[in-house]
Amino acid sequence: MGSAFREIYAYREMYKNMVKRDLRTRYKASFFGFLWTFINPLLQLVVYSIVFSSIMRMDVDKFPMFLFVALLPWIFFANTTLEATNIIVSNSNIVKKVYFPREILPIATTTAGLVNLGLSFIIAIAALLLYHIPLRPSLFALPLVMALEFIFTLGVSFLVSALNVYFRDIEHVWGILMMAWFYFTPIVYPIKMVPTQYIKYIFLNPMATLTEAYRDILYYGIFPYFPGLGMFALLAIIVLIVGYLVFIRLAKGFAEQV
């Protein structure tokens, strides 16, 4: 494991360039360019405000923000892992011709997604103030929750990116799974709407714990439930280790498969 870290560190310039490339190419050739990082969440907030204040009314105070602070982390997880499924195949030209630690590819795309999430939270915090939702000391826990989500997302990205090289259906199956996973996560509805007999099962979904942590910090202004967050941290580390080991094992055949 130590040698792997040293090798990735030796290729740190390549890693930095890939992160920059990923951030640039997201909005390449568009008029507003990198400003879309801020425009996208802002437009989403406007749409949710209109829809959920006049059409689909929910019995939740300031529902657009209730939804928004949970949706941004979900978008990071879903978009990053979906992009990761094809990250090796889409970079087949360099995978075949150039030696470098292959794990840099999912690490770079996950890092770019985290940067995008951090910038999106700037809009979220401004919107919270606009909705007269005060910022409280719980905000200091936000970097911790973001770091844990990064670890979990990276582990999943390692796993799906490696498996998709050998089983190309993973890319399509993962998209369907993400759609189902979204509705099993309390993002568009409050946890109190879940029937009592299913509450004990809802938190078997790790993204439910993460969603509630973000909502506690930003919407309710309280510190997250740390025992639950501790269990999520343990799961995230396990997923990262398993994902990385699977990736390293399968990486030996990437050049032949792509």
N, C-alpha and C positions, 0 to 999 in steps of 0.2 A: 504493500500500500504506500509506503514511504517513497519507493522508487517511482511510483505512478505520479505522486504529487510533485516530485522533483522534475519529472519529464514534462508535466503540464506547465510548471513554472518556467522551464527552459523555453517553452513555446508561447510564453505570455504575450509577446508582441502579435503573434498570429491570432491569439484569443481576442486581444483588444481590437484588432482590425476586423475580425468577424463580427464582434458586437456592433462596431460602428457601421459595418456594411449592412447588417440586419436592420438597424435603426434607420439608415438612409433609404434602403430599398423598400421599406414599408409604404412610403408615400412618394416613391420615385416618379418624376415627370408630372406630378400634380402641382397645381398652381400654388397652393398654400404650403406644400412640402411638409416639413417637420411640425408646423403649426397644427396639423391634423391631430397630433398627439393630445392637444388641448381642446380642439374643436369637437372631436368625436365624443368625448364624455359630456361636453357642454350641450351638444345637440341631443344626446340621449336623455339628459336631465330635462330638457325642455319638452321632449316627447312624453316622457313619463309623467311630468307635471300636468300636461294637458289631458292625457288619457286617464290617469288615475284620480284626477280631481273633478272631472266632468263626465266621464263615460263609465269607467269601471271603478266605482267608488269602493274603497276598502275602509273598514272601521279601524284605521290606524292614523294617529296624529302625524301630519306632515309625511304622508306615505311616500311621496317621490324620494325623499331623503332616506327613509327606511329601506326602500328598495335599492337606491343608488349605491349606498355604502357597502352593500352585500354583493351587488352585481359586478362592481369593478374587480374584486378579487377573483370572482368566478370567471370573468372574461380572461383574466391573466392565465388561470389554470387551464381553461378549455382551449383557448387559442394557442397557447404555448405547446401543450401536449399534442394537439392536432397538427401543428406545424412540425413537431418533432417526429411524427410518424414517417414523414417523407424526407427528413433532413439528410440522411445518408444517401438515399437514392438520388435526390436532387443535386447532390454534390459529388456524383459519381465520377466526374472528370478529374477532380483532385484526389478523390479516394483511390482511384486506379493508378494515378501517375506520381503522386507526391507522398512521401512518408511524413506523418505527423500523428500525434495521439488522437485517435478517432473520437475520443470522448469530448474533445474540444468543441465539436459541432453541437451536440445537445446542451453543453454548458453555455456556449455563446448565445444560443437562441433563447435559453431560459433566462440568462442575464439580461438580454435585450428586453424580454417581456417584463422583468422586474423593474427595469428603468422606466418602461412605459407605464407600469402600474404606479410607481412613485410620482411620476409627473401627473397622472390622472388624479391622484389624491390631492394635488394642489387645487384642482377644480372642485373636488369634493369638499375640501375644507372651506373654500370660499363660499360654496353653496350652503354649507351648514350655517355659516354666519349670516348669509342672506335670509335663511329660513328661521333665524333667531334661535338656533340650537347652539348653546355655548360650548366652547372648547374647554375641556376639563383636564386635570392631571393624568387621567387615564390615557391621554394621547401619547404619553411616554412609553406605553406598552405597544404602540403600533409597530415600531421597527422590529420588535421581537416576533410579533405575529407574522409580519411580512417575511422575516428570515425563515420561520418555520414553514411557511407556504412555499418559499423558494426551495427548501430542502425536499419537501414532499413532491413538488412539481418536477424537480430535477430527477428524482428517483424514477418517477413515472415516465419521464421523457427518455431516460436511458433505456428503460424496458421496451417501450413501444417503438422507439427508433431502431433498436437492434432486431426486434422480432419482425418488423415490417420488411426488412431486407430479405428475409427468408419466406415470409408469408404475407404477400402484398394485400391480402384481404383485410389485414389489421387496420389499414388506413380507413377503410369504409366502415368496418365494424366499430372502430373507435368513435367515429362521428355519430353513429346511432346511439352508442353507449353514452356519449356526452349529452345527447338530447334527453335521454331517459334520466340520467344522473341529475340533470338540472332540476327536473320536477320533483325528484326525491330529496332535494336539498331545500330547506326553508329560506328561499331567496325572495320569491314573489308573495309569500304568505308568512304570517307570524307563526312561531312555534306553538302558540296557544290554540291554533286552528287544527293541529294534529290531534286526532282522537286519543283519549287517555291510554287506551290499550296498546297504541302504537308508539307512544313516546319513548319507551325503553329501546325500541328498535331504531328509531330515527337517528340516534347518536352512534349507531354502528356505522353510519355514513360519516367518514372523517371530514368531509366538506361541510357537514352540518355544524360540527364543533367549530370549525374555522369561521364559518359564516356568522355564528353567534358571537364569536370573539370580536370580529370586526364591528359588528353591530353594537355590542356592548361599549366598545371604546369610542366609536364615532357618533352613534345615534343616542345611546342612553347616557353616555358620559361616565361610565363606571369601568372598573378594571375587569378584565375577562375572568372567567372561572378557571383559575390556575390549575387545579387538579385535572380538569378535563383537557386543558391545554398541554399539561405534562404528558398525558396519555397520547395526545396527538403528536407531540414531539418524539416520543418513543416510536410510534408508528412511522413517522416521517423518516427517522434515522434507519429503521429496518428496511423501509421501501427503497431508500437511497442505496444502502449496502447491497440489497438483493438486485436492484436494477443495475447497479454498477458492475457487479460480478457477472450477471447475465450478458451485459454489454461487452465486457472484456473477453468473455469466452467466445461470443459470436463474432467479435470484431475481426478475428483471424481470417474469416472467410468473406468479409465484405467485398474485397476487390474482385473476387470471382463471381459473386452473386449479382453485383450491380452492373 
